[in-house]
Amino acid sequence: MTKFPIISEQNPLILASASPRRKRLLTQVGIPFRSVTSKANEEGVTGNPAQISRILAEKKAFHVYSEIGPSWILGADTIVAVDNRILGKPENSEKAKEMLLLLGGKEHRVITGFCILNPSATVAHSESVTTFVRFKPLSVNEIEGYIHTGEPFGKAGSYAIQGVGSFMVEAITGSYPNVVGLPLCAVIKALVSVGGLECFPLAERM
């Protein structure tokens, strides 16, 4: 197996995302990275939510690779699904209200697909991680009050578990950071497995 330079301050992981939540998660665990926004075309992808999230993660990673060249690249895509329906990011207050009414009092799935490309543009790892989240029943006043905070916008499923939206969460089964936007345990395990990291935690943080 070809041995590539490991991820370091001089050779940072490239995060194919502008998501502030994903950036905060990688910063939290001390993985050196640089964020590059992917402009990959996300239209026309079909399949179940796990397949779609993986395909979109790969598309994002490859698009960034085409722009910056050889690097370890991490692409990710998070999907919220309930009642066999995929919930994207709300376009306006009405869409946010519709989604939150649908989620209230139910369990839904948060699926994050991620893809790691090695410096030769080979998919070193591709995986999807699912977390189950249950919301308490929500009143119209609660939903409208939450929308008024502005937090639902730009979030799949119209909520942020790490913010004000935590008031709606009764229970969670699975990875918490996965709901935020990146399943850190699975990502770090994969980076070590494919040779992007020698070990974790990183020695320089000790």
C-alpha positions as CSV (number, residue, x, y, z in Angstrom):
1,M,0.0,0.0,0.0
2,T,1.3,3.4,-0.9
3,K,2.3,5.5,2.1
4,F,1.3,9.1,2.0
5,P,2.4,12.0,4.3
6,I,0.3,12.0,7.4
7,I,-2.0,14.9,8.3
8,S,-0.1,17.6,10.2
9,E,0.1,21.4,10.6
10,Q,2.3,21.4,7.5
11,N,0.0,19.0,5.6
12,P,-3.5,19.7,6.9
13,L,-6.6,17.7,6.2
14,I,-8.8,19.5,3.7
15,L,-12.4,19.8,4.9
16,A,-14.6,20.0,1.8
17,S,-17.2,22.2,3.6
18,A,-17.8,25.7,4.8
19,S,-20.0,24.5,7.7
20,P,-19.0,26.3,10.9
21,R,-20.3,23.3,12.9
22,R,-18.0,20.9,11.1
23,K,-15.1,23.3,11.5
24,R,-15.8,23.6,15.3
25,L,-15.9,19.8,15.7
26,L,-12.5,19.3,14.0
27,T,-11.0,22.2,16.0
28,Q,-12.4,20.7,19.2
29,V,-10.4,17.5,18.7
30,G,-7.3,19.2,17.4
31,I,-7.0,17.8,13.9
32,P,-5.1,20.2,11.7
33,F,-7.3,21.2,8.8
34,R,-8.2,23.8,6.2
35,S,-11.7,24.4,5.0
36,V,-12.4,24.7,1.2
37,T,-16.0,25.2,0.1
38,S,-17.3,22.6,-2.4
39,K,-19.4,23.7,-5.2
40,A,-20.3,20.2,-6.4
41,N,-23.6,19.8,-8.1
42,E,-25.9,18.0,-5.6
43,E,-28.9,17.6,-8.0
44,G,-30.3,14.3,-9.2
45,V,-28.8,12.0,-6.6
46,T,-31.2,9.1,-5.8
47,G,-31.3,6.3,-3.3
48,N,-32.0,5.8,0.4
49,P,-30.8,8.5,2.8
50,A,-27.6,6.6,3.7
51,Q,-26.7,6.1,0.0
52,I,-27.5,9.8,-0.8
53,S,-25.4,11.1,2.0
54,R,-22.4,9.0,1.0
55,I,-22.7,9.9,-2.7
56,L,-23.0,13.6,-1.9
57,A,-20.0,13.4,0.5
58,E,-17.9,11.8,-2.3
59,K,-19.1,14.4,-4.9
60,K,-18.0,17.2,-2.5
61,A,-14.6,15.7,-1.8
62,F,-13.8,15.0,-5.5
63,H,-14.9,18.6,-6.5
64,V,-12.5,20.1,-3.9
65,Y,-9.7,17.7,-5.0
66,S,-10.2,18.9,-8.6
67,E,-9.5,22.4,-7.4
68,I,-6.6,21.9,-5.0
69,G,-4.9,18.7,-6.0
70,P,-3.2,16.0,-3.8
71,S,-4.3,16.2,-0.2
72,W,-6.2,14.2,2.4
73,I,-9.7,15.4,1.8
74,L,-12.8,14.9,4.0
75,G,-16.3,15.4,2.4
76,A,-19.5,15.1,4.4
77,D,-23.2,15.5,4.0
78,T,-25.9,15.4,6.7
79,I,-29.5,14.4,6.0
80,V,-32.5,14.4,8.4
81,A,-35.2,11.8,7.5
82,V,-38.6,11.2,9.1
83,D,-41.4,9.0,7.9
84,N,-39.4,8.1,4.8
85,R,-39.1,11.8,3.9
86,I,-35.8,13.7,3.6
87,L,-35.8,17.1,5.2
88,G,-33.4,19.6,3.7
89,K,-32.6,23.2,4.8
90,P,-35.7,25.4,5.1
91,E,-36.1,28.0,2.4
92,N,-38.3,30.3,4.6
93,S,-40.3,30.4,7.8
94,E,-43.2,28.4,6.4
95,K,-40.9,25.5,5.4
96,A,-39.2,25.6,8.8
97,K,-42.6,25.5,10.5
98,E,-43.7,22.6,8.3
99,M,-40.6,20.6,9.1
100,L,-40.8,21.2,12.9
101,L,-44.5,20.3,13.0
102,L,-43.5,17.0,11.2
103,L,-40.7,16.3,13.7
104,G,-42.6,17.2,16.9
105,G,-43.4,14.1,19.1
106,K,-41.6,11.7,16.8
107,E,-38.2,10.0,16.4
108,H,-36.2,10.9,13.3
109,R,-32.9,9.9,11.8
110,V,-29.9,12.1,11.3
111,I,-27.6,10.5,8.7
112,T,-24.1,11.8,8.0
113,G,-22.2,10.4,5.1
114,F,-18.5,11.0,4.9
115,C,-15.8,10.3,2.4
116,I,-12.0,10.4,2.8
117,L,-9.9,10.8,-0.3
118,N,-6.2,10.0,-0.1
119,P,-3.7,12.2,-1.9
120,S,-3.9,10.0,-5.0
121,A,-7.7,10.8,-5.4
122,T,-8.7,7.3,-4.3
123,V,-11.7,6.9,-2.0
124,A,-9.9,5.5,1.1
125,H,-13.1,5.3,3.1
126,S,-16.8,6.0,2.6
127,E,-19.4,5.5,5.3
128,S,-22.7,6.7,6.7
129,V,-23.5,7.0,10.4
130,T,-27.1,7.2,11.7
131,T,-28.3,8.7,15.0
132,F,-31.8,8.5,16.2
133,V,-33.3,11.7,17.7
134,R,-36.7,12.0,19.4
135,F,-38.4,15.3,19.8
136,K,-41.0,16.2,22.5
137,P,-44.4,17.2,21.2
138,L,-44.2,20.8,20.0
139,S,-46.8,23.5,20.3
140,V,-47.3,26.1,17.5
141,N,-46.1,28.8,19.9
142,E,-42.9,26.9,20.6
143,I,-42.2,26.3,16.9
144,E,-42.9,30.0,16.0
145,G,-40.7,31.1,19.0
146,Y,-37.9,28.9,17.8
147,I,-38.2,30.1,14.2
148,H,-38.0,33.7,15.5
149,T,-34.5,33.0,16.9
150,G,-33.3,32.5,13.3
151,E,-31.5,29.2,14.3
152,P,-33.5,26.9,12.0
153,F,-32.2,28.5,8.8
154,G,-29.2,26.8,7.1
155,K,-29.8,23.6,9.1
156,A,-31.0,20.3,7.8
157,G,-34.4,19.5,9.5
158,S,-34.7,23.2,10.7
159,Y,-32.9,22.8,14.0
160,A,-29.5,22.8,15.7
161,I,-29.1,20.3,18.5
162,Q,-26.1,22.2,19.9
163,G,-28.1,25.5,20.2
164,V,-31.5,26.6,21.3
165,G,-32.9,23.6,19.5
166,S,-31.7,21.4,22.3
167,F,-35.0,22.2,24.2
168,M,-36.9,20.0,21.8
169,V,-34.7,16.9,22.2
170,E,-36.1,14.3,24.5
171,A,-33.7,11.5,23.7
172,I,-30.8,10.6,21.4
173,T,-29.5,7.2,20.4
174,G,-26.1,7.2,18.7
175,S,-23.4,9.7,18.0
176,Y,-24.1,13.3,19.3
177,P,-21.5,15.0,17.1
178,N,-23.1,13.2,14.1
179,V,-26.2,15.3,14.7
180,V,-24.1,18.4,14.8
181,G,-22.6,17.5,11.4
182,L,-19.7,15.1,11.7
183,P,-19.5,11.7,13.5
184,L,-16.1,12.3,15.0
185,C,-15.5,8.8,16.4
186,A,-16.1,7.2,13.0
187,V,-14.1,9.9,11.1
188,I,-11.1,9.6,13.4
189,K,-11.2,5.8,13.4
190,A,-11.2,5.9,9.6
191,L,-8.4,8.4,9.3
192,V,-6.2,6.2,11.5
193,S,-7.2,3.1,9.6
194,V,-6.4,4.5,6.1
195,G,-3.1,6.1,7.2
196,G,-4.2,9.8,7.3
197,L,-3.3,9.8,11.0
198,E,-0.7,7.6,12.7
199,C,-2.6,7.7,16.0
200,F,-5.0,9.7,18.0
201,P,-5.0,11.9,20.1
202,L,-2.2,13.7,18.3
203,A,1.1,13.8,20.3
204,E,1.5,17.5,20.0
205,R,-1.6,18.0,22.0
206,M,-0.3,16.1,25.0
